[in-house]
Every structure is written in C-alpha cells, then in structure tokens.
Amino acid sequence: MVQLWYLAAPWQGTSLEEVAHIRKSTHYVYIRDYFSAVVSAIPLPYSKPHPEVYLQAAKLLDIEPTHCGAFEDSFHGMVAVKAARMRNIVVPPKDHFTDPRWTLADVKLNTLAELTTKHII
C-alpha cells in the first residue's frame, strides 16, 4: 500500500488492491483512522505506472498533486508518483536497493524508521 501525504494534513491510501482489502489491512494494523480516504487502482482504466490512482487520491483530498507526496516500494509506483508531479519517498526491497532506477526518487530510505520531517518537506 502507498500513503499519500499533504504536509501534516489528511492521509490517503492508494493501492492496486480492492478498497475493501485496503480498509481491512489498515484496520488490522491499527492505522485505518489515520486515512481520510482510500483509492484502489482496480476500477480505474489505467494502473501504475500511470499516475491516475495518485491523481484520484489528491482529488479526493481536494489538494493539488504538486502539494502531495507518496511512499513507494515499487518501480512502477515510483514512476506513477513522479508522473503525478508529487514528492516521492521510496523504500526499495533489499534485493533491489542498489538498482540505479531508484535515483528518480526524491528520497531513498532503507526503512521507514529512517524517515524524518526533513524528508517530507
């Protein structure tokens, strides 16, 4: 799952999973209440790397895409975020961490535990 942020305001969950699965997953790990809305790419005409799922998320939050950002762990997702003109923080899988394609991201972290406010702003 991918999280979209707008400074310290509403969070948006986007995914290639069904909306019901996203809601269940976020509820299971006690983070559902932090999300203002959930968007699935499944009913959309285009999937990642097309930016539509991110653009829909920003639209639901009534926020300009250029004022949003997303966490990603896949190349297709990273490209979709960049195509949506959003800030991108990637946490690549360990076995692909050194792949040069990750240089497209604004920030690359080993784990989310490394995340600080300077990465988001």
N, C-alpha and C positions, 0 to 999 in steps of 0.2 A: 504494500500500500504506500501511497505517496501522500505527504502532507503539504498543503499549501499554506503559507502564512502571509499576513499583512501586518507588518510591524508587530505590535503586541495585541492585535485585534483578533477577529474571528479566524478560526482554522477551518480548512476544507480538506476532506479526504477524497482522493481520486484513486481509481484502480481499474484494472481490467477484470475484476471480479464483479459479480452481481451485487447490487446495492444491499440486498438482504444479508449477504455474506460479509460485506464490509461492516455493516452495523453490528452484526453478531460478533465479529472479530474484535472490533473496538470496544464493545461492551465486555467481552470476555477478559480483556486485559485492563479493564477499568479506565479507559480513556475516551469512551463514547461521548461523555458530557463536554469534552473539550472541542468537539467538532460542531460547527454551526450548520453544516450541510455535508452531504455525501454525493459524489458523482461517480457513476460507472461508465466506462467506455463501451460496454457491451451493446447498449441500444443505439449508440451513435454510429453514423455512417462510416467514420474513419477511426482507426485505432492508432496507438503510438507506432511510429514516430510522428504522426500528425498531431498538432497541438490542440485539437478540438476539446479533449477532455479537460485540459487546463484552462482553456478559454471559457468553457462552460462553468467551471468552478469559480473563476473570477467573476463571471456574470452573475452567478447565484449570490455571491457576496457583495455585488454592486461595487466592485473595486477594479480599477484599471489594471490590466495584466502587468504593465511595467512597474506597478507598485506591489507586486506579489513575488513570491519565491517558492521553490519546491525542493524537497529532499527526494533523491532518486538513487536507485541501486542498479539500474539497467542502462545500457547504451541508448536503446530506443526511447526510454523515458527521458534521458538527459537531452536528446535531440528535440523531443517534443517540448520540453520546458524552454529550451533556447529559442525554438521556433515561435513559442508564445510570448517571447520577449520578457521572460521572468528570470529572476536571480535563481541560480541553481547550485545546490549543495549536494554532492554525490558521496555516497558511502559504498564504494565498489566491493564486490565479492573478493575475498582474499586471493583467490586464484587468478583474478584478472586485474588486480590492483595496479600493476605496473604498465598496463596497456596504455599506449600513448593517446588513444582516443579520449581518455578522461581529461585531457588538457582543455577540452571545450568547456568544462565546468568552471564556475566562478570559484568554487571551493571544493577541495577533495579531502575527505577525512578517512581515517582508519575505522573509526567507530563513532556513533553519535555521542559517546561520552566525551569526545574531544570538542564538541560544539560549544561555542561561546557567543555572546551577543555580537562581538565584532564580526563573526561570520555571517550573521543575518543582516546587519545594517550595511 
